[in-house]
Amino acid sequence: MSSQEGGAAEPGPDTVGPSTSSSTNNDAVTGDVITVTIGATVPTGFELTAAEEVKEKIGVDAQISKDRGRIYFPITTDELFQVHLLKSVDNLFVVVEEYHLYPFKESKEETLMEMMQLATTLPWTNALAVWKLNGTLKKKKGYRKGGNGTKVKSKREATDATVADTEQQELPQAASAAESQTKAESTTSAAESQTKAESTASAAESQTKAESTTSAAESQTKAESTAEAETSAQDSEEAEPEAKVTKFRVTCNRAGDKHSFTSNEAARDFGGAVQEFFQWKADMTKFDIEVLLNIHNDEVVIGIALTEESLHRRNISHFGPTTLRSTLCYGMLRLCKPQASDIILDPMCGTGAIPLEGAIEFNSSFYLAGDNNDMAVNRTVNNVCHIQRRRAEKGSASGLPIDTVQWDLCNLPIRTGSVDIVITDMPFGKRMGSRKKNWDLYPSCLREMARVCTPGTGKAVLLTQDKKCFTKAISRMGGLWRRLHTVWVNVGGLHAGVYLLKRTGAVFGQTPEDIHESRGTVNAQGDENGDKQLS
């Protein structure tokens, strides 16, 4: 503990520490431009796609981390708002410090002690300044972590202030009433003294008594108002420090089997040192600041989160059993590169995550979404209506280039060769469908997709985890589809593939792949032939 205190004393309060909040406020106000490194978590496998988007929208080169699913890029504070325009990232954080070859000790106690000392020597100033600036850029929401208590408190203080003002208004009225009553009594006594012809001395004595009574009432009123003012001032002084307490938590993400400590131990000890250094209050749920401790083998990155919740939930309000992340949908859409006036089809839309993302981000194309399940179609319609209402509330055009239909996947009500791109999340055979059914479903749907897709120029982007079945189906459809590229992704812990296919120039109806007999049909015909031979 003494070593921590010594480490905390070296930087001084003017450099880093609890007083940092005032300096960061000045940076934000004066507009000082600083350059920081932003880290972003992205869907595993789409790191290159996210780096391309950063280059396109921000104009800087992104570095892909050794730990899959993360990229890093520099940015200046005057362009910080642009990071919230990225659609391929799940979470954003500002990097405090990064170590590419961190020398971990063999002993757990020594390693954790070193982490505690590290917390007091990190350059927190710029990262905290970016965190404060980011708070002004983010859209105000109805609920912010740690925000409810402040709102309730402000209402209570406003009520107390109203009551105090009312009492202060009533007190002068009471004093004026006492004065008027005193004056009336003095007038009456004067009239009685004149009527009864009493001595002038007795009138003077009564007037003196009345004045003394009035002055006593006034002094009592002033004393009460002064006491109330002191009480309210004391309450406000007690409330101010309570409102300034910053709540935080430390989240440790660790990967690697050569560490002598666990993620919880690292977060506990590192967080304890941060709490002692900044005098913040630890809160695991309603926190203001989330400090990130990312450890991947011998790489250590310390950061401060800039997003309160993952951005992959941005479009969906009605979830289904296998709803795709919006960030993964965006990566699939960028893979097929939609062009203006393209007709894009999702024949197994589920909740409509893919066509919704496309209709918002690539709105120069038109999207057809469909499913054979009526509940899935209803979820898609509800999600579209939700986006339209949200856009109408913001004052923007609520229309979206999307339509929803219920149909049979193997018999689509679409003209042959009229679709430019087919993009969908195929059933894995886990939560939806089964591996056995996929052996019949995959060839049938690939054949129907080839029918509606434009020969020579049409493309398909298909996501599936049933790699064996899909590879077999593609080999049987070699005359209609050609595989261009495969991106391996992590979907809910499952190792899946995103396949980019190109429609061949073969005219549908003139290749052997157009006529396909399912296993069930072949087996049924075999049984019939066997029965005939027996008879």
Salt bridges, closest charged atoms under 4 A:
GLU53 OE2 - LYS57 NZ 2.84
GLU56 OE1 - ARG334 NH2 3.18
ASP61 OD1 - LYS55 NZ 3.21
ASP67 OD2 - ARG70 NH1 2.36
ASP67 OD1 - HIS296 NE2 3.85
ASP90 OD2 - ARG325 NH2 2.84
GLU242 OE1 - LYS153 NZ 3.99
GLU265 OE2 - LYS108 NZ 3.17
ASP269 OD1 - ARG268 NE 2.84
ASP283 OD2 - LYS247 NZ 3.91
GLU290 OE2 - ARG249 NH2 3.06
ASP298 OD1 - LYS66 NZ 3.92
GLU299 OE2 - HIS100 ND1 3.63
GLU308 OE2 - LYS138 NZ 3.62
GLU308 OE2 - ARG144 NH1 2.74
GLU309 OE2 - LYS141 NZ 3.47
GLU357 OE2 - ARG314 NH2 2.87
GLU361 OE2 - LYS87 NZ 3.77
GLU448 OE2 - ARG451 NH2 2.79
ASP466 OD1 - ARG435 NH1 3.71
